[in-house]
Amino acid sequence: MIGVVGGGIAGLAAAYRLRQHGYDVQVFEATDDVGGLAAVYETAGDDIEKFYHHLSKSEETIVELAQELGLGDRLEWRVGKNAYYVDGTVHPLDTAWQIAAYPHMSLYDKFRLGMLTQGIDVRGGRPDFDAYDDLSEYEHVPIRDFVVEHTTQSVYDNFVDPLLDGKFGDRKEDVSAAWFLGRVRFRGERDLLRGEILGYFDGGFRPLLDALVDAVGRENITTDARVTELATDGESVDSLTVETADGTATHEVDDVVVAAMPNVLEDLTGHECDIEFQGAVCGLATMSESLMDTYWLNVAHDAPFGSLIEHTNFVPRERYGGDHLLYVASYVQGPHEDLWQMDDDEVADVWFDEIARMFPDFDRAAVEEFRVARNPRAGPIYERGYLDLVVPYDLGDDVADGVYYAGMASAAQYPERSLNGGIVAGYECADRIAEKRRRAPAVESAVADD
């Protein structure tokens, strides 16, 4: 039997792929539900994710999985309208004309930024279409230095720097240009006449999780099951000890995929990971009125949140009983930050007071419900040298034969974390296990012949 520690998207993907290879699998999830960061709230209509989700065109593996699971026709590609809030004004940045009209950068600034987003280096007067293909070349370069050299100082000061503040706070100087380039590539699909093209499932991401659970087999997944020990015989993995409401049990395993945060891996195996993570505080407001016209609003000033995301300007509100749904999102760099220490009512007061200052017509009475989700490790801090810190898929040389890792510190989540990356990581581990087992008979036969 193969054990999978963690029932998030990576763990479920690993189990699904292993089942496809014909192996017996058991998934152990410590919480009361699968899904991890893709867990959902109920609404007056379809469920909605606690932490906002959508797909970019670059996320191909999750699209292929959806098709395999019979959900291909439920994936819809929509225009996600983007805007930038600067000096009291919402500036739409979807079409070429809106970008050209943005007043806080010159036409030359916009040209240089546009070339960069298209992957073209125009320094020296001759366009280089391959300059940004190898992200590792920029792994140790600070974002500020890179942007100033490859675009202009104004692009950094008036466009990039406020976004970094919202994303990484006081850690922004530590983040590499490789992450920035990867982010541009990850979110690079844009219709210049309409805007960014993003994907979302009819019914949200819960149907995908449910279909994945069905494919793995509900009998092969145990929730409220915390793995407390991973034992080896000195060379190979031997067993998992699991605590449930029914008590503690030890399960013999041939291989283990740890599809959890690296702190879980360290607790179970002693394998240390030096990647640092940032937390997230994400609120969902159910409202009787719309706040704005855009889907995704980045905020340039020092607000207590980094972005406002009105989901029902992306997916029709009729799917949610006619309600308007607004995410308010902020990253935190540690539990010391005030926002992390506030209770839900305090968070609501701070956030809605700021929204009222930004949008004078906003009426707090329109907020019918407000729910807050928190995660202390919502995403990595992609500091310079990050690639040297990722955890290998196969930990046979570092821990014991048969131990694999598919959590957020894996290479599949570089240079941007995503549900797609979780699926890729799960597949990578499953395929390595299958390949090892295919080789084993040949090795045993060769030994016998000797």
Protein Blocks (a to p, Z undefined) as FASTA:
>chain_A
ZZdedjbfklmmmmmmmmmnopacddddfblbehijmpccddfkdcddfbdcdddfklmm
lmmmmmmnopmmmpccddddddddeehiacdffbmmlmmmpmkbcfklmmmmmmmmnopa
fehhiacfklmmpmmlmmmgcfklmmmmmmcfklmmmmmmmmmmmmnmmmlmmpcfklmm
mmmmmmmcccfkloccddddehijmlmmmmmmmmnopklpcehiacfbdcdehjacfbdc
dddfkbccddddfbdcddbdfklmmmmnopacfbdcddddddddddfbdfblbfbdcdfb
dcfbfbdcdfklmbcfklnnopacdddddddfbjkbmklmpcfklmmmmmmmmmmmmmmm
bcfklpmbdcddddfblbccddehklmmpccfblmlmmoghiacfbfkbmklpcbdcfkl
mmmmmmmmmmmmmmmmmmmmmmmmmmmmZZ
